[in-house]
Each structure stands twice: as structure tokens, then as C-alpha cells.
Amino acid sequence: MTIAPDARPTLDHPDDDPFLWLEEIEGAEALAWVEAQNGKTLARLSDSRTAADAAALKAMMDRPDKIPHITRRGGLLYNYWQDAQHPRGLWRRTTLASYRSDSPDWELLLDLDALAAEEGEDWIWKGATTLPPAHDRALLRLSRGGGDAVVLREFDLGSRSFVPGGFDLPEGKSNAAWLDRDTLILSSALGDGMATQSGYARAIRRWSRGQDPMAAPVLFEVPAEHMGAWAGIDRSSAEERVVFLDQIGFFDVAVHLGDREGPRLRIDLPTDLRLNWEGDQVVLQPRTPWAVDGTTYPPDMLLGTRLSALLDGQRSFTRLFEPAERRALEGFFWCDGRVVVSVLDDLRPDHTIWTPAESGWTCRRLEGLPEIGVVSVWPMDAEAEESDGTLLAMTQDPLTPPTLLQTATTPAAPLVLRQAPRLFNAQGLRVTRHEAISSDGERIPYVQTGPEQETGDAPVHMTGYGGFQVTMSPTYRGSTGQLWLERGGTAVLAHIRGGGEFGTRWHEAGRREKKHLSHDDFAAVAADLVRRGVTVPGRIAAEGGSNGGLLIANMLTRYPERFGALFCTIPLIDMRRYTKLLAGASWIAEYGDPDKPEDWAFMRQFAAYHAAEPGRPYPPILLATTRRDDRVHPGHARKMAAKLQKLGYDARFYEPTAGGHGYGKDNAEAAQFMALGAAFLRRAIGWESE
């Protein structure tokens, strides 16, 4: 290999990069480098304290009294369960009455640990789709090592075994839906030319039992430059309906309606408009101002009408929700003929039920749920046509463990189903909300959890995300509690732009040419902690993953003086080549296209890999990824670590062999990952001795 004297890739020639060889995921030279790096990192961080932390975290995640999360299919509740005896997990089911008891009677369907041992495969559970209405057959999604690529295999729930000669698809980025007992609608990137530039499926096929899937007829196909093609079955109407989706970009989709022969019509709507229907009722949410028939509907307004009228070209709507500057539509879904609408009103939860009728829509508030903290609501039933209106709700806050409730779309007092155990000592801690002022004057909220009395040099753990309109909620995090809070530390969650906390407006304010502002926001929160006398810069440790890893990399290169240590996980960093690596092309709508000069002109502002240079006061950083991450290429973290080390900085690296786009394939690996990161941060800010 050849390394340039200053180890800096050039801005205008993306392939003029001395560390390109680290993009070879399984390359011999790259793996030798990774193993050497892992050895150095583990030698410095793996001691009895870190081992004790990892053991405590694993025990926390394996607790027998944690909440078993459930989905109802055909009257039975299904759950996937992992514990110390079953690290890969058990797929099981029970009745609602049994689930409500102190000791539910679970029927075991599949022991994944036994299957992995029997077949000699590193199987990781990725979910199952059962065939309604009997739900006696399922398509299991199994991943080798935790990546997004899966094997699809047909499973008989009666015999608890795989179906001989049944549906079986090799590993790939694939998904399928049951059309009937002998027919699937298949979305798969397998086959020559069948993957988009993002690595997802280009085509939708009708796959019949006993047929070679690659010989199955193609019903729908999208251009290679689009993000991908997906399909699903709509069973809410009397006639058979297949929905074909042309995902043009991350925020743009063209919706086609059809049947088992293919699409019949495209719904004539803007591609950035989100819609959801049940039967003949539909709700719509525009992402950008929508001018139609002399009326302009603003982003995030929720509109209701009949699907048949919409398809006939009528554009008369009932306004169900109107956004405000800090009142945002968080989500909506149909349940038993009603729409459940979730709103964040200045980050406070608000849930309403809208019911359509011939006389118009009526609304009522979902009863009995907290008005502060984090409240999530979703349908109990996996299949909309099987729902009786039962809802599940989860309530929590940074110091209050989750409670799982059963409620309904019709008036009913919530019933407590399960309460999670307390995972750390919260005595003397409090939760407060504050606002920082960013570089352009925008107010940035953040939630602080820590001791009631400020010391002026508190060890602070900061995190944030700021991308893809993802809302970061101040939930109960046992790992943060054990590794930081109960030891006297402070935790901070920053609601930076690019997220969805205040709707599309908040996302747009931190996307593409404004992406650097989301990074400014995070740095502003760090500065505000110092201004308020909570801490000093050298005691602030920041952590972020994926898009949050890009955030952390930019804190290193743009705001190094505001932090004492950084933990950058499963990150996206090389903005010059990201579209050429795995699923990177699918994120152009969020970041821009580096091959377009006009986009690269603003992307330079947050291109941390290229911005890293010698002679700066960079704080210590640990970059960590996983080898089986087939979404964000591990080369991002590898190359950034190699470059920083070449420039003489304190940059460490860690890469376990499995885990996918996460911290580990099982609780033991995830616990090790988190314990190492926390040990690094605590020691780097001087809170814990080396």
C-alpha cells in the first residue's frame, strides 16, 4: 500500500485516497489491520472494571422480569425472547389471558440457538411474517451475523419445523408477502442487475410454490438509480389488492395499485406525500406545500377523504391536524376503521382518535395516558383486517422504567399489562429541560438528567442524532443509568435539527445544505452546559451512531475544543465516497450527491474525513463499527481511524466480527461494545483512572 505523506484524501478526486484498501471488508490486509487495532484497544480498555460493567449490562438485558414485547396474530400473542440461557432467542406465543398473568404459559415455536448449533450457522433473528387468517405458516427472516441481508425460509407452526421443499430464498436484501398459501409477492435484490445502486430490490415478482424464484415473472420494476421497489398486500378491501411502491428516494415514493398480475394505476399524488388507508378511507400528509384546486396545504397537515374519491380525481379534504412551529405530527395509523394520530406539542405527547362517518369526522382524545414523558402507541394486531381496535401503549421517562398498557380506539381506561424493572439507582437524580442558542439564533431544546446539585465540573454524557426526521425521545436507558447516572454523572439528549421533534420544518432545517446546522446545534448544547455552570469542556463526553456518527466526527473536526472525548459508532464519515459504499446511494436526499459539484460545494462543510488535518486540538476518540454492517460500510470508521492515527492523534478503533448495523448480534456482544465505549469515555475525560 502507498500512504500519502500527510494521509489526507483529496477533496476533488474521491479515489485518490491512501486508505481505500480498508474498504475491502474481508481483505487480508484490511483484516490484519482490524485485528491489530482490536488488540490494542482491548489491551487498553479491557480490565476487571470493564468486564464487570459488561457483565452487569448483559445481566440487565437478560433479566427474566423484563417486558416481553408482543404482537397479536390470529388471536395469539407472539414474542421473540432473549435471555442468558437463550442468547440467540426463542420465538414463542401465548394467549392474551395467559400474558396478563404473572407467569404466562408460552408455547415454543423455534429455538434459534438450537437451530444455529444444528445447522452450523450464525443465525440472528430478523422477524417473521405469518399467513392470515390461519397463521399456520410463516416466512422467517434469518441473518448470518446480524446484517440486513437475510435468508427467507418457510416454517410450519403446527409441526414447528421448516416446510420440506417450501419457500426458501438464499441470502440477500429480500422481503416477501403472502398473496395466498402457495404464492408470494417477492422483493429481492438477488440476480444479475436486480439490485439498485443502493443495493435494494429493483423488481417485484410473483413467486409460486415449487418455482425457481429467479424464474418467477416480474410484475414491477424500477430504474437502477431509484432507491428500491417494495410491495405489500392490502386486505382491507373486498377485492384483492397489491400495492407496488417505487421508492424514488428516501423521501419520495410513487404508489401503484394493482393485483397479482401487476400494477393497474398510479395514484396521482406528489411523491413526497405520505398516505395511509383502510378500506375506502384515506389520510394524507404532505411533506412540502401542496397547491391543489386553489388551496395550498402546508407541510405536515393531516387530511382525510375517501380513497375512491381520491382515485377519481376529487381533491376535497377534511383537515384533521394543523401543525404549528412547535406542534408536530409524529405519526398516524389506522386501527379498526379509526385513525390514531400522535402529536408532539412542544415535545409533550398528545394522542387523538379520528373516526370517519357519512356526516364527517369526529375526534376524541385517547384517555388515561400521561401528558409528559414519552408515550408511544401502536396497534396490538399485526394484520389491520384482524384488529378489534385494541392498542398498546408504552410510557416512560429517563428515570421511570417503561410501563406497557392495553387500551383501545373506543373509550376505555388503560389496563397495565407489564411494568419493567428499575435498572439503576435514581435516588437524588432529576430531569430538566433547557434550550441552547445555535449559530443562527435557533433555540435548541435538550433534556438533562443528573444530580439535583450542580458541581461545575460534572462528567457529562451527551448524545444526539439529527437526521432523516428521526425523533430522539428521552426514554429510560438502563445502560446510561448504570454506566453514567448512578455513578454521579449527568446525561444530556440534544434535540438537534435534522430530526423530527418539530416536524418536517425541523428536519428540513438540518438537511442537505443545512446539515452543518444540526452539527452547530449539538456544539451549542455543549457550550450551553458550560455557560450554565454544569461542567467544563474537558468533562463532556459525546456519543453517536450511524448518522449520529457523522455528527460525532464533525464535533472532532469542527468543534474539538468543546469536548473531552468522543465515541463514534457504526458511523457514516467519508462523504466523498459514501454513495459508492453499500446502501449509501439511498441517502442522497439527506446529504446531497458528492458527484454533483453544486452539492459537493456544501457537503465540504460536514465532510469530516476530508477535513481532518494535523495540528488541531482534537480530543481522544474511539471509532467502532461491526464487520457485518451491510448498511453503513465499516470502511467509514476504519479509514477515519487510520487517517487520524497517521496524523498523530489519539484515535482508537474497535470492530467485532458480527452485529449488523448495531452494537452486537446478542446481548453479550452489545454489552461488551457499550462497556468498552463507556470505559473509554470515562477515562478520557479523567473521571476514571486509566
Residue pairs with C-beta under 8 A, 6 or more apart in sequence:
1 18
1 21
1 29
2 18
3 18
3 19
3 646
4 18
6 614
6 647
7 18
7 19
7 642
7 643
7 646
7 647
8 610
8 612
8 613
8 643
9 16
9 17
9 18
9 19
9 574
9 576
9 609
9 610
9 643
10 16
10 17
10 610
11 576
11 600
11 604
11 607
11 610
14 576
14 577
14 580
14 594
15 577
17 574
17 577
17 639
19 638
19 639
19 642
19 643
20 639
21 27
21 29
21 30
22 30
22 33
22 635
22 638
22 639
22 642
23 30
23 581
23 633
23 635
23 638
23 639
24 30
25 627
25 633
25 634
25 635
30 638
33 638
33 642
34 627
34 638
34 653
34 655
37 641
37 652
37 653
37 654
37 655
38 653
38 654
38 655
40 652
41 622
41 652
41 653
41 654
41 676
42 654
42 676
44 652
44 690
45 652
45 676
45 679
45 680
45 683
46 676
49 679
49 688
50 675
50 676
50 679
51 675
53 482
53 483
53 671
53 675
53 678
53 679
54 668
54 671
54 672
54 674
54 675
54 676
55 671
56 482
57 478
57 479
57 482
57 483
57 670
57 671
57 674
57 675
58 84
58 667
58 668
58 671
59 84
60 423
60 478
60 479
60 482
61 82
61 478
61 667
61 670
61 671
62 82
62 83
62 84
62 667
63 83
63 421
64 83
65 420
65 421
66 420
66 421
67 402
67 404
67 418
67 419
67 420
68 79
68 81
68 99
68 104
68 418
69 79
69 80
69 404
70 77
70 78
70 79
70 99
70 380
70 392
71 77
71 78
71 79
71 380
71 381
71 382
72 78
72 96
72 380
72 381
72 382
72 386
72 390
73 130
73 132
73 135
73 381
73 382
73 383
73 386
74 130
74 132
74 133
74 134
74 135
74 386
75 95
76 93
76 94
76 95
76 135
77 93
77 94
77 95
77 96
77 99
78 91
78 92
78 93
78 128
78 130
78 382
79 91
79 92
79 93
79 94
79 106
80 89
80 90
80 91
80 92
80 125
80 127
81 89
81 90
81 92
81 106
82 88
82 89
82 90
82 666
82 667
86 111
86 112
86 113
87 113
87 666
87 667
87 668
88 112
88 113
88 116
88 123
88 124
88 125
88 666
89 112
89 113
89 125
90 106
90 108
90 109
90 110
90 111
90 112
91 108
91 109
91 110
91 112
91 125
91 128
92 106
92 107
92 108
92 109
93 106
93 107
93 109
94 104
94 105
94 106
94 107
95 105
98 104
98 105
98 106
99 417
100 417
108 160
109 155
109 157
109 160
110 140
110 155
110 160
112 123
112 124
112 125
115 121
115 123
116 122
116 123
121 142
121 144
122 144
122 145
122 658
122 665
123 142
123 143
123 144
124 142
124 143
124 144
124 145
124 146
124 658
124 660
124 665
124 666
125 141
125 142
125 143
126 141
126 142
126 143
126 150
127 140
127 141
128 138
128 139
128 140
128 141
128 155
129 138
129 139
129 141
129 176
129 177
129 178
130 136
130 137
130 138
130 157
130 178
130 382
131 137
131 138
131 178
131 181
132 178
132 235
132 383
132 385
132 386
133 386
135 157
136 156
136 157
136 158
137 154
137 155
137 156
137 157
137 163
137 178
137 181
138 154
138 155
138 157
139 152
139 153
139 154
139 155
139 167
139 176
139 178
139 184
140 152
140 153
140 154
140 155
141 150
141 151
141 152
141 175
142 150
142 151
142 153
143 149
143 150
143 151
143 660
144 151
144 171
144 628
145 627
145 628
145 657
145 658
145 659
145 660
145 665
146 626
146 628
146 658
146 659
146 660
146 662
146 664
146 665
147 628
147 629
147 630
147 631
147 660
147 661
148 173
148 583
148 630
148 631
148 660
148 661
149 171
149 172
149 173
149 174
149 630
150 171
150 172
150 173
150 174
151 168
151 169
151 170
151 171
152 167
152 168
152 169
152 174
152 175
152 176
153 162
153 166
153 167
153 168
153 169
154 162
154 163
154 166
154 167
154 168
155 161
155 162
155 163
156 162
156 163
156 166
165 210
166 209
167 176
167 184
167 207
167 209
169 176
169 186
169 188
169 190
169 213
170 190
172 188
172 189
172 190
173 188
173 189
173 195
173 199
173 200
173 201
173 630
174 186
174 187
174 188
174 189
174 190
174 201
175 186
175 187
175 188
175 201
175 230
176 184
176 185
176 186
176 187
176 188
176 207
177 184
177 185
177 231
177 232
177 233
178 184
178 233
179 185
179 206
179 233
179 240
179 242
179 260
182 208
182 209
183 206
183 207
183 208
183 209
183 260
184 206
184 207
185 204
185 205
185 206
185 207
185 219
185 231
185 232
185 233
185 242
185 260
186 204
186 205
186 206
186 207
186 213
186 216
187 201
187 203
187 204
187 228
187 229
187 230
187 231
188 194
188 201
188 203
188 205
188 213
189 195
189 196
189 199
189 200
189 201
189 202
189 228
190 213
190 214
191 214
193 202
193 224
194 201
194 202
194 203
195 201
195 202
195 224
196 202
196 222
196 223
196 224
196 225
196 226
196 227
196 228
196 585
197 224
197 225
197 579
197 585
198 227
198 228
198 583
198 584
198 585
198 586
199 582
199 583
199 585
199 586
199 630
200 227
200 228
200 229
200 247
200 583
200 586
201 228
201 229
201 230
202 221
202 222
202 223
202 224
202 226
202 228
202 229
203 218
203 219
203 220
203 221
203 222
203 229
204 218
204 219
204 220
204 221
204 229
204 230
204 231
204 244
205 213
205 216
205 217
205 218
205 219
206 216
206 217
206 219
206 260
207 213
207 216
208 216
219 231
219 242
219 244
219 258
219 260
219 261
219 262
219 263
220 229
220 231
220 244
220 246
220 256
220 258
220 262
220 263
221 229
222 228
222 229
222 246
222 247
222 248
225 585
226 246
226 247
226 248
226 249
227 247
227 248
227 249
227 250
227 585
227 586
228 247
228 586
229 244
229 245
229 246
229 247
230 244
230 245
230 247
231 242
231 243
231 244
231 245
232 242
232 243
232 245
233 240
233 241
233 242
233 243
234 241
234 242
234 243
234 277
235 241
235 383
235 384
235 385
236 277
236 278
236 279
236 334
236 384
236 385
237 279
237 280
239 259
240 259
240 260
241 257
241 258
241 259
242 257
242 258
242 259
242 260
242 263
243 255
243 256
243 257
243 258
244 255
244 256
244 257
244 258
244 262
244 263
245 253
245 254
245 255
245 256
246 253
246 254
246 255
246 256
247 253
248 254
248 271
249 586
249 588
249 589
250 468
250 586
250 587
250 588
250 589
250 590
251 272
251 287
251 589
252 271
252 272
252 589
253 271
254 266
254 267
254 271
255 266
255 267
255 269
255 275
256 263
256 264
256 265
256 266
256 267
257 263
257 264
257 265
257 266
257 267
257 311
258 264
258 265
265 311
267 275
267 310
267 311
268 313
269 275
269 284
269 310
270 286
270 287
270 288
270 290
272 286
272 287
272 288
273 284
273 285
273 286
273 287
273 290
274 284
274 285
274 287
275 282
275 283
275 284
275 285
276 282
276 283
276 332
276 333
276 334
277 283
277 307
277 334
278 334
278 337
278 384
279 307
279 337
280 306
280 307
280 308
281 304
281 305
281 306
281 307
281 334
281 337
281 339
281 356
282 304
282 305
282 306
282 307
282 310
283 302
283 303
283 304
283 320
283 332
283 334
283 339
283 354
284 302
284 303
284 304
284 305
284 317
285 300
285 301
285 302
285 303
285 329
285 332
286 297
286 298
286 299
286 300
286 301
286 303
287 299
287 300
287 504
288 299
288 504
289 296
289 297
289 298
289 299
290 296
290 297
291 297
292 315
293 315
293 316
297 303
297 317
298 322
298 323
299 323
299 503
299 504
299 505
300 321
300 323
300 328
300 329
300 503
300 504
300 505
301 319
301 321
301 322
301 323
302 319
302 320
302 321
302 329
302 332
302 341
303 317
303 318
303 319
303 320
304 317
304 318
304 320
304 339
304 354
304 356
304 361
305 314
305 316
305 317
305 318
309 316
318 360
318 361
320 339
320 341
320 354
320 361
320 363
321 329
321 341
321 343
323 329
323 503
323 505
325 502
325 505
326 345
326 346
326 347
326 502
327 343
327 344
327 345
327 346
328 343
328 344
328 500
328 501
328 502
328 503
328 505
328 506
329 341
329 342
329 343
329 503
330 342
330 343
330 344
330 471
330 500
331 341
331 342
332 339
332 340
332 341
332 342
333 339
333 340
333 378
333 379
334 340
334 384
335 379
335 384
335 387
335 389
335 391
335 409
336 387
336 388
336 389
336 409
337 355
337 356
338 353
338 354
338 355
338 356
338 389
338 409
339 353
339 354
339 355
339 356
340 351
340 352
340 353
340 366
340 377
340 379
340 391
340 409
341 351
341 352
341 353
341 354
342 349
342 350
342 351
342 376
342 377
343 349
343 350
343 351
343 352
344 350
344 471
344 501
344 502
347 433
347 445
347 495
347 501
348 371
348 372
349 369
349 370
349 371
349 372
349 373
349 374
349 375
350 365
350 371
351 365
351 366
351 369
351 375
351 377
352 363
352 364
352 365
352 366
353 363
353 364
353 365
353 366
353 409
354 361
354 362
354 363
355 361
355 362
355 363
364 411
366 377
366 391
366 393
366 407
367 407
367 411
367 412
367 413
367 414
368 405
368 407
368 413
368 414
369 375
369 377
369 393
369 395
369 405
369 407
369 414
370 395
372 397
373 395
373 396
373 397
373 400
373 474
374 394
374 395
374 396
374 397
374 473
374 474
374 475
375 393
375 394
375 395
376 393
376 394
377 391
377 392
377 393
377 407
378 391
378 392
378 393
379 387
379 390
379 391
379 392
380 387
380 390
380 391
380 392
380 406
381 387
381 388
381 390
389 408
389 409
389 410
390 406
390 407
390 408
391 406
391 407
391 408
391 409
392 404
392 405
392 406
392 407
392 417
393 404
393 405
393 406
393 407
393 414
394 402
394 403
394 404
394 405
395 402
395 403
395 405
396 402
396 403
396 420
396 475
396 476
397 431
397 474
397 475
397 476
398 431
398 447
398 449
398 474
398 475
398 476
398 477
398 491
399 426
399 429
399 430
399 431
399 449
399 476
400 476
401 419
401 420
401 421
401 422
401 423
401 476
402 419
402 420
402 475
402 476
403 416
403 418
403 419
403 420
404 416
404 417
404 418
404 419
404 420
405 414
405 415
405 416
405 417
406 414
406 415
406 417
407 413
407 414
407 415
420 476
423 476
423 478
423 481
423 482
424 478
424 481
424 482
424 485
424 486
425 486
426 481
426 485
426 486
428 451
428 452
429 449
429 450
429 451
429 452
429 485
430 449
430 450
430 451
430 452
431 447
431 448
431 449
431 474
432 447
432 448
432 449
433 445
433 446
433 447
433 448
434 445
434 446
434 448
434 528
434 532
435 443
435 444
435 445
435 446
435 528
436 443
436 444
436 446
436 494
436 521
436 524
436 525
436 527
436 528
437 443
437 444
437 524
437 528
438 444
438 497
438 517
438 520
438 521
438 524
439 517
439 520
439 524
440 517
440 520
442 497
442 509
442 517
442 521
444 494
444 495
444 496
444 497
444 521
444 524
444 525
445 495
445 501
446 492
446 493
446 494
446 495
446 525
446 528
447 474
447 492
447 493
447 495
448 490
448 491
448 492
448 529
448 534
449 474
449 485
449 490
449 491
449 492
450 458
450 460
450 485
450 489
450 490
450 491
450 534
451 458
451 488
451 490
454 532
454 533
454 534
456 533
456 534
456 535
456 536
457 535
457 536
457 539
458 489
458 490
458 534
458 535
458 539
459 484
459 488
459 489
459 490
459 535
459 539
459 541
459 682
459 685
459 687
460 489
460 490
460 491
460 492
460 529
460 534
460 535
460 539
460 540
460 541
461 480
461 484
461 489
461 490
461 491
461 492
461 541
461 542
461 543
461 681
462 491
462 492
462 494
462 522
462 525
462 526
462 529
462 540
462 541
462 542
462 543
463 472
463 491
463 492
463 493
463 494
463 542
463 543
463 544
463 548
464 472
464 493
464 494
464 495
464 496
464 521
464 522
464 525
464 544
464 548
464 551
465 472
465 496
465 498
465 499
465 544
465 546
465 547
465 548
465 551
466 494
466 496
466 497
466 498
466 499
466 510
466 518
466 519
466 521
466 522
466 547
466 548
466 551
467 498
467 499
467 510
467 511
467 515
467 518
467 547
467 548
467 550
467 551
467 590
468 498
468 507
468 547
468 590
469 498
469 499
469 500
469 504
469 506
469 507
470 499
470 500
470 547
471 499
471 500
471 501
472 493
472 494
472 495
472 499
472 501
474 493
477 491
479 674
479 678
480 491
483 674
483 675
483 678
483 682
484 490
484 491
484 678
485 491
489 687
490 534
490 535
492 525
492 529
494 521
494 522
494 525
495 501
496 510
496 518
496 519
496 521
496 522
496 525
496 551
497 506
497 507
497 509
497 510
497 514
497 517
497 518
497 521
498 506
498 507
498 509
498 510
498 511
498 515
498 518
498 547
499 506
499 507
499 510
499 518
500 506
500 507
508 514
509 517
509 518
510 517
510 518
510 521
511 589
511 590
512 589
512 590
512 591
512 592
512 599
512 602
513 592
513 602
515 590
515 591
515 592
515 602
515 603
515 605
515 606
516 554
516 558
516 602
516 605
516 606
518 551
519 551
519 554
519 555
519 558
519 559
519 606
522 542
522 551
522 555
523 555
523 558
523 559
523 562
526 537
526 540
526 542
526 555
526 559
526 562
526 563
527 562
529 535
529 540
530 536
530 537
530 562
537 561
537 562
537 563
537 564
538 564
538 685
538 686
539 564
539 685
539 686
539 687
540 562
540 563
540 564
540 685
541 563
541 564
541 565
541 566
541 567
541 681
541 682
541 684
541 685
542 552
542 555
542 563
542 565
542 566
542 567
543 552
543 566
543 567
543 568
543 569
543 677
543 681
544 550
544 551
544 552
544 567
544 568
544 569
544 571
545 569
545 570
545 571
546 569
546 570
546 571
546 572
546 632
546 661
547 572
547 590
548 569
548 571
549 568
549 569
549 570
549 571
549 572
549 573
549 632
549 636
549 637
550 571
550 572
550 573
550 575
550 606
550 608
552 566
552 567
552 568
552 571
552 621
553 568
553 571
553 573
553 608
553 609
553 640
554 606
554 608
555 562
555 563
555 566
556 563
556 566
556 568
556 608
556 612
556 618
556 619
556 621
557 608
557 611
557 612
557 613
557 616
557 618
558 606
558 608
558 611
560 616
560 617
560 618
560 619
561 617
563 619
564 619
564 684
564 685
564 686
565 619
565 620
565 621
565 622
565 680
565 681
565 684
565 685
566 619
566 620
566 621
566 622
567 621
567 622
567 624
567 677
567 680
567 681
568 621
568 622
568 623
568 624
568 637
568 640
569 623
569 624
569 625
569 663
569 673
569 677
570 624
570 625
570 626
570 629
570 632
570 637
570 661
570 662
570 663
571 623
571 625
571 632
571 636
571 637
571 640
572 578
572 584
572 587
572 632
572 636
573 608
573 609
573 636
573 637
573 639
573 640
574 581
574 607
574 609
574 610
574 635
574 636
574 639
574 640
575 591
575 594
575 603
575 606
575 607
575 608
575 609
575 610
576 594
576 600
576 607
576 609
576 610
577 584
577 594
578 584
578 587
578 591
578 594
578 633
578 636
579 585
579 587
579 588
579 593
579 594
579 595
581 632
581 633
581 635
581 636
582 630
582 631
582 632
582 633
583 630
583 631
583 632
584 632
584 633
591 603
592 599
592 600
592 602
592 603
593 599
593 600
594 600
594 603
604 610
604 611
608 640
609 636
609 639
609 640
609 643
612 618
612 640
612 643
612 644
612 647
613 647
614 647
614 648
618 644
618 649
618 650
619 684
620 650
620 651
620 652
620 680
620 684
621 644
621 649
621 650
621 651
621 652
622 651
622 652
622 653
622 654
622 676
622 677
622 680
622 681
623 637
623 640
623 641
623 651
623 652
623 653
623 654
624 637
624 653
624 654
624 655
624 673
624 676
624 677
625 632
625 634
625 636
625 637
625 638
625 654
625 655
626 634
626 655
626 656
626 657
626 658
626 659
626 660
626 661
626 662
626 663
626 664
627 634
627 655
627 656
627 657
627 658
627 659
628 657
628 658
628 659
628 660
628 665
629 659
629 660
629 661
630 660
630 661
631 660
631 661
632 661
634 655
637 653
637 655
638 653
638 655
640 651
641 651
641 652
641 653
642 653
644 651
645 651
652 680
654 673
654 676
656 664
656 669
656 672
656 673
658 664
658 665
658 669
659 665
659 669
659 670
659 673
662 670
663 669
663 670
663 673
663 674
664 670
664 671
664 672
664 673
679 688
682 688
683 689
683 690
